[in-house]
Amino acid sequence: MKTDNIKKLNIVIFGGSGLIGDTVANELIKKNNVINFDLKINPSIPTVKIKKISKTSIKYSLNYAKKKLKKIDVLIVCIYPKKYLPYNKDTLKVNAKDHLKDIQNHFGGFLEINLQFLNYFKKIRSGNIINFSSIYGSYNPRFEIYKNINMNVPLSYTISKNSIISMSKFFAKEYLKDNLTINTVSPGGVFNNQNKIFLKRYLKFCKNKKMMSADRIIPIINMLISKKSDFITGQDFIIDDGFTL
């Protein structure tokens, strides 16, 4: 059951060593117990290094977390698996097999993590899952901002992000009776030293005219793990400075 900072929450993060995950994990560990599972170590967060996202590694991670934390309150999934498709390749030049391979690699990891932790949360009739998606999970890319700069948004990326949102809503409804809470957070662009031409084009659609930093996502995460969000489930929270308006 979620609490409002009355006691420390036991939080498991997959992907807490990445661009967004690192910021989220470092904020949450200030008031909670956090274990991070990732392909690389985050020196500022208790991290268990796993070789890859697989059924075996997730089962190991779940058992490890249960042993260390005794009870898991929150699961946050913000992994970004290694992509197979280059971001500068035309959609029609990629065969269907490669599109599907990329979707399996990306969405497949989210699905496997959710399935295994849902089984655990259902047994204890308590649990809060936050899956990270993207604005491109519910809005088509603005293709014009990628023109002639060796960048693009792969079809497999948008399908994967859309599938994460749909999966979360599906599970939220299916397990309402089991007292489980499942939501998604969909950030817009986060500053990561992107191409200057891309930045100029992207920011034309934003309110603040500057790229978002990862810490702008913290308030929604703090709300979603608190008791204040008890009546919120099955929702997708877009944080994009107005880019999709």
Buried (B, 14 or more C-beta within 10 A) or exposed (E): EBEBEEEBBBBBBBBBBBEBBBBBBBBBBEEBBBBBBBBEEBEEBEBBEBEEBEEEBBEBBBEBBBEBBEEBBBBBBBBBBEBBBEEEEEEEEBEEEBBEBBBBBBBBBBBBBBEBBBEBBBEBEBBBBBBBBBBBBBBEBBEEBBEEBEBBBBBBBBBBBBBBBBBBBEBBEBBEEBBBBBBBBBBBBBEEEBEEBBBEBBBEBBEEEEBBEBEBBBEBBBEBBBEEBEEEBBBBBBBBBEBBE
